[in-house]
């Protein structure tokens, strides 16, 4: 089996207590299912900042959902790369469509953060994806090409980034892109970036569809929201529902 990177994106869910509960459930489920989890699957959780310290030195990667493109200083409310590294964070989700939609995160901002992450040795997971209107108007590839060009400007080594293709119409809606659509766009992303880049698919990934999606040639992992919130469901993602 090829190497896969599966990351749970918790968004703004789970307080400290709920995170502790998840971790103890996850540990039990992991031990019970260990034989079924392929060693080639690398996995992690993108938790809210307040819970990241609980993920330090655990079996999964600790992932942030955002960070500042500045090093340090007078930026009230921001969290820097070095603060995250100190907590053991090794990856950061950037340009998620919810950040683009609700927090005005433009390609330009995503680009600054991507370069900052690479500089700081944190792997950026750069999200791209079209809206429903763009999809229906047949503009998917144009939209993705622009997002890639602008968000990844100046990136020289694509082994240092992960790209997540997340069609906005598939996020949290239960409407997954078919494996064919997902493969077609992920192959387009590879052609427009680099052969060696890790490309994830995201948008209503669940235990029932993960195996088919992950078997596509140009899909190297998944960014999973809803189905990553419960330990038993998260484990089923890692066993590819076996
Ligand atoms: P979903 O979210 O799996 O709940 O659709 C995916 C994401 O937003 O990364």
py3Dmol code that shows the C-alpha trace and the ligand (Angstrom):
import py3Dmol

protein = """\
ATOM      1  CA  UNK A   1       0.000   0.000   0.000  1.00  0.00           C
ATOM      2  CA  UNK A   2       1.182   3.530  -0.724  1.00  0.00           C
ATOM      3  CA  UNK A   3       1.901   5.912   2.137  1.00  0.00           C
ATOM      4  CA  UNK A   4      -1.189   7.827   3.349  1.00  0.00           C
ATOM      5  CA  UNK A   5      -1.505  10.900   5.556  1.00  0.00           C
ATOM      6  CA  UNK A   6      -4.859  11.051   7.350  1.00  0.00           C
ATOM      7  CA  UNK A   7      -5.565  14.111   9.482  1.00  0.00           C
ATOM      8  CA  UNK A   8      -8.652  14.755  11.597  1.00  0.00           C
ATOM      9  CA  UNK A   9      -9.752  18.380  11.491  1.00  0.00           C
ATOM     10  CA  UNK A  10     -11.701  19.050  14.678  1.00  0.00           C
ATOM     11  CA  UNK A  11     -12.470  22.679  13.763  1.00  0.00           C
ATOM     12  CA  UNK A  12     -13.892  24.597  16.778  1.00  0.00           C
ATOM     13  CA  UNK A  13     -14.986  21.458  18.634  1.00  0.00           C
ATOM     14  CA  UNK A  14     -14.037  19.824  21.952  1.00  0.00           C
ATOM     15  CA  UNK A  15     -13.023  21.468  25.193  1.00  0.00           C
ATOM     16  CA  UNK A  16     -10.214  20.150  27.387  1.00  0.00           C
ATOM     17  CA  UNK A  17     -12.345  17.560  29.128  1.00  0.00           C
ATOM     18  CA  UNK A  18     -13.801  16.249  25.852  1.00  0.00           C
ATOM     19  CA  UNK A  19     -10.326  16.020  24.358  1.00  0.00           C
ATOM     20  CA  UNK A  20      -9.079  13.990  27.331  1.00  0.00           C
ATOM     21  CA  UNK A  21     -12.065  11.686  26.925  1.00  0.00           C
ATOM     22  CA  UNK A  22     -11.328  11.234  23.207  1.00  0.00           C
ATOM     23  CA  UNK A  23      -7.680  10.446  23.932  1.00  0.00           C
ATOM     24  CA  UNK A  24      -8.481   7.733  26.435  1.00  0.00           C
ATOM     25  CA  UNK A  25     -11.115   6.188  24.084  1.00  0.00           C
ATOM     26  CA  UNK A  26      -8.679   6.427  21.180  1.00  0.00           C
ATOM     27  CA  UNK A  27      -5.905   4.656  23.075  1.00  0.00           C
ATOM     28  CA  UNK A  28      -8.194   1.697  23.823  1.00  0.00           C
ATOM     29  CA  UNK A  29      -9.512   1.510  20.257  1.00  0.00           C
ATOM     30  CA  UNK A  30      -5.999   1.808  18.854  1.00  0.00           C
ATOM     31  CA  UNK A  31      -4.701  -1.102  20.927  1.00  0.00           C
ATOM     32  CA  UNK A  32      -7.708  -3.244  19.959  1.00  0.00           C
ATOM     33  CA  UNK A  33      -7.264  -2.520  16.250  1.00  0.00           C
ATOM     34  CA  UNK A  34      -3.518  -2.163  16.012  1.00  0.00           C
ATOM     35  CA  UNK A  35      -3.050  -5.153  13.698  1.00  0.00           C
ATOM     36  CA  UNK A  36      -5.489  -3.695  11.163  1.00  0.00           C
ATOM     37  CA  UNK A  37      -3.825  -0.302  10.967  1.00  0.00           C
ATOM     38  CA  UNK A  38      -1.321  -0.189   8.150  1.00  0.00           C
ATOM     39  CA  UNK A  39       2.079   1.086   9.237  1.00  0.00           C
ATOM     40  CA  UNK A  40       2.228   3.227   6.119  1.00  0.00           C
ATOM     41  CA  UNK A  41      -0.569   5.441   7.406  1.00  0.00           C
ATOM     42  CA  UNK A  42       0.679   8.573   9.100  1.00  0.00           C
ATOM     43  CA  UNK A  43      -2.094  10.224  11.119  1.00  0.00           C
ATOM     44  CA  UNK A  44      -2.731  13.288  13.185  1.00  0.00           C
ATOM     45  CA  UNK A  45      -5.293  15.567  14.768  1.00  0.00           C
ATOM     46  CA  UNK A  46      -5.786  19.253  14.054  1.00  0.00           C
ATOM     47  CA  UNK A  47      -7.168  20.374  17.408  1.00  0.00           C
ATOM     48  CA  UNK A  48      -8.009  23.870  18.680  1.00  0.00           C
ATOM     49  CA  UNK A  49      -4.965  25.723  20.086  1.00  0.00           C
ATOM     50  CA  UNK A  50      -6.186  25.259  23.672  1.00  0.00           C
ATOM     51  CA  UNK A  51      -5.959  21.466  23.433  1.00  0.00           C
ATOM     52  CA  UNK A  52      -2.738  21.023  21.487  1.00  0.00           C
ATOM     53  CA  UNK A  53      -0.604  20.542  24.603  1.00  0.00           C
ATOM     54  CA  UNK A  54      -2.575  17.345  25.318  1.00  0.00           C
ATOM     55  CA  UNK A  55      -1.438  15.869  22.005  1.00  0.00           C
ATOM     56  CA  UNK A  56       2.256  16.213  22.766  1.00  0.00           C
ATOM     57  CA  UNK A  57       4.215  12.929  22.543  1.00  0.00           C
ATOM     58  CA  UNK A  58       1.176  10.898  21.545  1.00  0.00           C
ATOM     59  CA  UNK A  59       1.045   8.334  18.725  1.00  0.00           C
ATOM     60  CA  UNK A  60      -0.373  10.836  16.278  1.00  0.00           C
ATOM     61  CA  UNK A  61       0.944  14.064  14.860  1.00  0.00           C
ATOM     62  CA  UNK A  62      -0.185  17.201  16.580  1.00  0.00           C
ATOM     63  CA  UNK A  63      -1.563  19.644  14.004  1.00  0.00           C
ATOM     64  CA  UNK A  64      -2.637  23.286  14.353  1.00  0.00           C
ATOM     65  CA  UNK A  65      -5.584  24.746  12.417  1.00  0.00           C
ATOM     66  CA  UNK A  66      -3.951  28.110  11.781  1.00  0.00           C
ATOM     67  CA  UNK A  67      -1.045  30.268  12.944  1.00  0.00           C
ATOM     68  CA  UNK A  68       0.551  33.666  12.440  1.00  0.00           C
ATOM     69  CA  UNK A  69       2.828  34.519   9.546  1.00  0.00           C
ATOM     70  CA  UNK A  70       4.779  36.794  11.921  1.00  0.00           C
ATOM     71  CA  UNK A  71       7.640  35.564  14.108  1.00  0.00           C
ATOM     72  CA  UNK A  72       6.696  37.297  17.389  1.00  0.00           C
ATOM     73  CA  UNK A  73       5.815  40.668  18.870  1.00  0.00           C
ATOM     74  CA  UNK A  74       2.879  43.075  18.907  1.00  0.00           C
ATOM     75  CA  UNK A  75       0.210  40.914  17.203  1.00  0.00           C
ATOM     76  CA  UNK A  76      -2.509  40.589  19.838  1.00  0.00           C
ATOM     77  CA  UNK A  77      -4.472  37.365  19.625  1.00  0.00           C
ATOM     78  CA  UNK A  78      -2.035  35.569  17.364  1.00  0.00           C
ATOM     79  CA  UNK A  79      -0.086  32.326  17.887  1.00  0.00           C
ATOM     80  CA  UNK A  80       3.386  31.877  16.398  1.00  0.00           C
ATOM     81  CA  UNK A  81       5.154  28.905  14.844  1.00  0.00           C
ATOM     82  CA  UNK A  82       7.736  28.754  17.625  1.00  0.00           C
ATOM     83  CA  UNK A  83       4.981  28.579  20.270  1.00  0.00           C
ATOM     84  CA  UNK A  84       3.470  25.643  18.400  1.00  0.00           C
ATOM     85  CA  UNK A  85       6.775  23.870  17.884  1.00  0.00           C
ATOM     86  CA  UNK A  86       7.377  24.061  21.614  1.00  0.00           C
ATOM     87  CA  UNK A  87       4.147  22.074  22.051  1.00  0.00           C
ATOM     88  CA  UNK A  88       5.287  19.419  19.581  1.00  0.00           C
ATOM     89  CA  UNK A  89       3.146  20.639  16.668  1.00  0.00           C
ATOM     90  CA  UNK A  90       4.573  19.467  13.336  1.00  0.00           C
ATOM     91  CA  UNK A  91       1.873  20.444  10.829  1.00  0.00           C
ATOM     92  CA  UNK A  92      -0.562  23.310  10.283  1.00  0.00           C
ATOM     93  CA  UNK A  93      -3.759  23.488   8.214  1.00  0.00           C
ATOM     94  CA  UNK A  94      -3.741  26.651   6.101  1.00  0.00           C
ATOM     95  CA  UNK A  95      -6.372  28.293   3.911  1.00  0.00           C
ATOM     96  CA  UNK A  96      -9.232  26.034   4.942  1.00  0.00           C
ATOM     97  CA  UNK A  97     -12.367  27.191   3.125  1.00  0.00           C
ATOM     98  CA  UNK A  98     -13.948  28.173   6.454  1.00  0.00           C
ATOM     99  CA  UNK A  99     -11.021  30.524   7.108  1.00  0.00           C
ATOM    100  CA  UNK A 100     -11.252  31.871   3.576  1.00  0.00           C
ATOM    101  CA  UNK A 101     -15.014  32.409   3.947  1.00  0.00           C
ATOM    102  CA  UNK A 102     -15.369  33.734   7.517  1.00  0.00           C
ATOM    103  CA  UNK A 103     -11.962  35.286   8.244  1.00  0.00           C
ATOM    104  CA  UNK A 104     -11.020  36.841   4.913  1.00  0.00           C
ATOM    105  CA  UNK A 105      -8.047  34.584   4.424  1.00  0.00           C
ATOM    106  CA  UNK A 106      -6.910  35.336   0.892  1.00  0.00           C
ATOM    107  CA  UNK A 107      -4.435  33.416  -1.268  1.00  0.00           C
ATOM    108  CA  UNK A 108      -1.909  36.127  -0.420  1.00  0.00           C
ATOM    109  CA  UNK A 109      -2.267  35.521   3.325  1.00  0.00           C
ATOM    110  CA  UNK A 110      -2.206  31.748   2.814  1.00  0.00           C
ATOM    111  CA  UNK A 111       1.003  32.183   0.820  1.00  0.00           C
ATOM    112  CA  UNK A 112       2.692  34.179   3.611  1.00  0.00           C
ATOM    113  CA  UNK A 113       1.713  31.535   6.151  1.00  0.00           C
ATOM    114  CA  UNK A 114       2.842  28.693   3.876  1.00  0.00           C
ATOM    115  CA  UNK A 115       6.302  30.232   3.485  1.00  0.00           C
ATOM    116  CA  UNK A 116       6.480  30.897   7.217  1.00  0.00           C
ATOM    117  CA  UNK A 117       5.599  27.260   7.957  1.00  0.00           C
ATOM    118  CA  UNK A 118       8.300  25.960   5.598  1.00  0.00           C
ATOM    119  CA  UNK A 119      10.840  28.345   7.130  1.00  0.00           C
ATOM    120  CA  UNK A 120       9.904  27.082  10.604  1.00  0.00           C
ATOM    121  CA  UNK A 121       9.968  23.396   9.615  1.00  0.00           C
ATOM    122  CA  UNK A 122       6.263  22.893  10.143  1.00  0.00           C
ATOM    123  CA  UNK A 123       4.483  21.096   7.291  1.00  0.00           C
ATOM    124  CA  UNK A 124       1.711  23.283   5.873  1.00  0.00           C
ATOM    125  CA  UNK A 125      -1.451  21.505   4.705  1.00  0.00           C
ATOM    126  CA  UNK A 126      -2.637  24.016   2.124  1.00  0.00           C
ATOM    127  CA  UNK A 127      -6.349  23.698   1.323  1.00  0.00           C
ATOM    128  CA  UNK A 128      -7.831  24.482  -2.072  1.00  0.00           C
ATOM    129  CA  UNK A 129     -11.299  23.866  -3.458  1.00  0.00           C
ATOM    130  CA  UNK A 130     -14.143  25.326  -5.463  1.00  0.00           C
ATOM    131  CA  UNK A 131     -17.558  26.497  -4.258  1.00  0.00           C
ATOM    132  CA  UNK A 132     -20.817  24.936  -5.450  1.00  0.00           C
ATOM    133  CA  UNK A 133     -21.439  27.801  -7.916  1.00  0.00           C
ATOM    134  CA  UNK A 134     -17.949  27.433  -9.361  1.00  0.00           C
ATOM    135  CA  UNK A 135     -18.395  23.662  -9.607  1.00  0.00           C
ATOM    136  CA  UNK A 136     -21.738  24.013 -11.375  1.00  0.00           C
ATOM    137  CA  UNK A 137     -20.310  26.600 -13.752  1.00  0.00           C
ATOM    138  CA  UNK A 138     -17.524  24.167 -14.722  1.00  0.00           C
ATOM    139  CA  UNK A 139     -14.833  26.465 -13.291  1.00  0.00           C
ATOM    140  CA  UNK A 140     -13.225  23.977 -10.889  1.00  0.00           C
ATOM    141  CA  UNK A 141      -9.845  23.669 -12.606  1.00  0.00           C
ATOM    142  CA  UNK A 142      -9.502  27.440 -13.204  1.00  0.00           C
ATOM    143  CA  UNK A 143     -10.259  28.144  -9.548  1.00  0.00           C
ATOM    144  CA  UNK A 144      -7.838  25.483  -8.304  1.00  0.00           C
ATOM    145  CA  UNK A 145      -5.076  26.610 -10.671  1.00  0.00           C
ATOM    146  CA  UNK A 146      -5.341  30.195  -9.352  1.00  0.00           C
ATOM    147  CA  UNK A 147      -5.410  29.076  -5.716  1.00  0.00           C
ATOM    148  CA  UNK A 148      -2.344  26.887  -6.265  1.00  0.00           C
ATOM    149  CA  UNK A 149      -0.405  29.549  -8.140  1.00  0.00           C
ATOM    150  CA  UNK A 150      -1.076  32.275  -5.583  1.00  0.00           C
ATOM    151  CA  UNK A 151      -1.077  30.266  -2.337  1.00  0.00           C
ATOM    152  CA  UNK A 152       2.089  28.329  -3.202  1.00  0.00           C
ATOM    153  CA  UNK A 153       4.089  31.119  -4.871  1.00  0.00           C
ATOM    154  CA  UNK A 154       7.767  30.802  -3.982  1.00  0.00           C
ATOM    155  CA  UNK A 155       7.533  27.194  -2.787  1.00  0.00           C
ATOM    156  CA  UNK A 156      10.563  25.393  -4.179  1.00  0.00           C
ATOM    157  CA  UNK A 157      10.497  22.014  -2.481  1.00  0.00           C
ATOM    158  CA  UNK A 158       7.098  20.376  -2.736  1.00  0.00           C
ATOM    159  CA  UNK A 159       8.134  17.519  -0.462  1.00  0.00           C
ATOM    160  CA  UNK A 160       7.745  20.087   2.336  1.00  0.00           C
ATOM    161  CA  UNK A 161       4.038  20.797   1.740  1.00  0.00           C
ATOM    162  CA  UNK A 162       0.800  18.853   1.669  1.00  0.00           C
ATOM    163  CA  UNK A 163      -2.054  20.043  -0.528  1.00  0.00           C
ATOM    164  CA  UNK A 164      -5.639  19.224   0.477  1.00  0.00           C
ATOM    165  CA  UNK A 165      -8.291  19.275  -2.239  1.00  0.00           C
ATOM    166  CA  UNK A 166     -11.540  20.106  -0.475  1.00  0.00           C
ATOM    167  CA  UNK A 167     -14.501  20.982  -2.698  1.00  0.00           C
ATOM    168  CA  UNK A 168     -16.443  23.481  -0.574  1.00  0.00           C
ATOM    169  CA  UNK A 169     -19.759  21.875  -1.561  1.00  0.00           C
ATOM    170  CA  UNK A 170     -18.603  18.567  -0.053  1.00  0.00           C
ATOM    171  CA  UNK A 171     -17.514  19.900   3.352  1.00  0.00           C
ATOM    172  CA  UNK A 172     -19.856  18.903   6.161  1.00  0.00           C
ATOM    173  CA  UNK A 173     -22.670  18.254   3.685  1.00  0.00           C
ATOM    174  CA  UNK A 174     -22.489  14.467   3.406  1.00  0.00           C
ATOM    175  CA  UNK A 175     -21.999  14.977  -0.356  1.00  0.00           C
ATOM    176  CA  UNK A 176     -18.611  13.481  -1.176  1.00  0.00           C
ATOM    177  CA  UNK A 177     -17.040  14.103  -4.552  1.00  0.00           C
ATOM    178  CA  UNK A 178     -17.075  10.789  -6.401  1.00  0.00           C
ATOM    179  CA  UNK A 179     -13.750   8.995  -6.379  1.00  0.00           C
ATOM    180  CA  UNK A 180     -13.459   9.800 -10.116  1.00  0.00           C
ATOM    181  CA  UNK A 181     -13.956  13.554  -9.613  1.00  0.00           C
ATOM    182  CA  UNK A 182     -11.560  13.582  -6.644  1.00  0.00           C
ATOM    183  CA  UNK A 183      -8.929  11.649  -8.627  1.00  0.00           C
ATOM    184  CA  UNK A 184      -9.328  13.906 -11.667  1.00  0.00           C
ATOM    185  CA  UNK A 185      -8.765  17.083  -9.634  1.00  0.00           C
ATOM    186  CA  UNK A 186      -5.941  15.597  -7.550  1.00  0.00           C
ATOM    187  CA  UNK A 187      -4.163  14.537 -10.718  1.00  0.00           C
ATOM    188  CA  UNK A 188      -4.655  18.081 -12.053  1.00  0.00           C
ATOM    189  CA  UNK A 189      -3.114  19.417  -8.815  1.00  0.00           C
ATOM    190  CA  UNK A 190      -0.117  17.113  -9.230  1.00  0.00           C
ATOM    191  CA  UNK A 191       0.393  18.241 -12.843  1.00  0.00           C
ATOM    192  CA  UNK A 192       0.320  21.855 -11.678  1.00  0.00           C
ATOM    193  CA  UNK A 193       2.716  21.393  -8.755  1.00  0.00           C
ATOM    194  CA  UNK A 194       5.066  18.440  -8.433  1.00  0.00           C
ATOM    195  CA  UNK A 195       5.137  14.667  -8.792  1.00  0.00           C
ATOM    196  CA  UNK A 196       6.290  14.248  -5.218  1.00  0.00           C
ATOM    197  CA  UNK A 197       3.698  16.367  -3.419  1.00  0.00           C
ATOM    198  CA  UNK A 198       1.340  14.637  -0.964  1.00  0.00           C
ATOM    199  CA  UNK A 199      -2.275  15.376  -1.959  1.00  0.00           C
ATOM    200  CA  UNK A 200      -5.163  14.792   0.398  1.00  0.00           C
ATOM    201  CA  UNK A 201      -8.866  14.742  -0.396  1.00  0.00           C
ATOM    202  CA  UNK A 202     -11.308  16.265   2.093  1.00  0.00           C
ATOM    203  CA  UNK A 203     -15.086  16.722   2.202  1.00  0.00           C
ATOM    204  CA  UNK A 204     -17.445  14.250   3.895  1.00  0.00           C
ATOM    205  CA  UNK A 205     -14.826  11.501   4.089  1.00  0.00           C
ATOM    206  CA  UNK A 206     -16.191   8.690   6.269  1.00  0.00           C
ATOM    207  CA  UNK A 207     -15.381   5.061   7.127  1.00  0.00           C
ATOM    208  CA  UNK A 208     -17.714   3.964   4.325  1.00  0.00           C
ATOM    209  CA  UNK A 209     -16.025   5.878   1.495  1.00  0.00           C
ATOM    210  CA  UNK A 210     -12.399   6.204   2.648  1.00  0.00           C
ATOM    211  CA  UNK A 211     -11.155   2.983   1.078  1.00  0.00           C
ATOM    212  CA  UNK A 212     -12.359   3.860  -2.416  1.00  0.00           C
ATOM    213  CA  UNK A 213     -11.047   7.427  -2.204  1.00  0.00           C
ATOM    214  CA  UNK A 214      -7.636   6.360  -0.889  1.00  0.00           C
ATOM    215  CA  UNK A 215      -7.231   3.766  -3.640  1.00  0.00           C
ATOM    216  CA  UNK A 216      -7.137   6.514  -6.282  1.00  0.00           C
ATOM    217  CA  UNK A 217      -3.740   7.001  -7.866  1.00  0.00           C
ATOM    218  CA  UNK A 218      -3.212  10.675  -7.024  1.00  0.00           C
ATOM    219  CA  UNK A 219      -4.819  10.708  -3.578  1.00  0.00           C
ATOM    220  CA  UNK A 220      -2.297  10.274  -0.761  1.00  0.00           C
ATOM    221  CA  UNK A 221      -4.449  10.919   2.257  1.00  0.00           C
ATOM    222  CA  UNK A 222      -7.504  12.596   3.721  1.00  0.00           C
ATOM    223  CA  UNK A 223      -8.467  15.660   5.733  1.00  0.00           C
ATOM    224  CA  UNK A 224     -11.480  14.583   7.754  1.00  0.00           C
ATOM    225  CA  UNK A 225     -13.868  16.732   9.783  1.00  0.00           C
ATOM    226  CA  UNK A 226     -17.012  15.119  11.212  1.00  0.00           C
ATOM    227  CA  UNK A 227     -15.820  11.503  11.055  1.00  0.00           C
ATOM    228  CA  UNK A 228     -12.704  12.293  13.114  1.00  0.00           C
ATOM    229  CA  UNK A 229     -14.526  13.491  16.211  1.00  0.00           C
ATOM    230  CA  UNK A 230     -15.279  10.088  17.716  1.00  0.00           C
ATOM    231  CA  UNK A 231     -12.497   7.625  18.530  1.00  0.00           C
ATOM    232  CA  UNK A 232     -14.230   4.558  17.037  1.00  0.00           C
ATOM    233  CA  UNK A 233     -14.949   6.343  13.775  1.00  0.00           C
ATOM    234  CA  UNK A 234     -11.422   7.792  13.607  1.00  0.00           C
ATOM    235  CA  UNK A 235      -9.960   4.303  14.051  1.00  0.00           C
ATOM    236  CA  UNK A 236     -12.152   2.994  11.218  1.00  0.00           C
ATOM    237  CA  UNK A 237     -10.593   5.638   8.986  1.00  0.00           C
ATOM    238  CA  UNK A 238      -7.169   4.279   9.892  1.00  0.00           C
ATOM    239  CA  UNK A 239      -8.113   0.652   9.233  1.00  0.00           C
ATOM    240  CA  UNK A 240      -9.783   1.789   5.976  1.00  0.00           C
ATOM    241  CA  UNK A 241     -12.974   0.328   7.494  1.00  0.00           C
ATOM    242  CA  UNK A 242     -11.521  -3.194   7.682  1.00  0.00           C
TER     243      UNK A 242
END
"""
ligand_1 = """\
9
LIG
P -16.001 17.104 6.768
O -14.955 18.309 6.879
O -15.213 15.829 6.725
O -16.860 17.205 7.989
O -16.765 17.319 5.486
C -13.747 18.270 6.168
C -12.944 19.518 6.410
O -13.527 20.605 6.552
O -11.698 19.477 6.444
"""
view = py3Dmol.view(width=600, height=400)
view.addModel(protein, "pdb")
view.setStyle({"model": 0}, {"cartoon": {"style": "trace"}})
view.addModel(ligand_1, "xyz")
view.setStyle({"model": 1}, {"stick": {}})
view.zoomTo()
view.show()
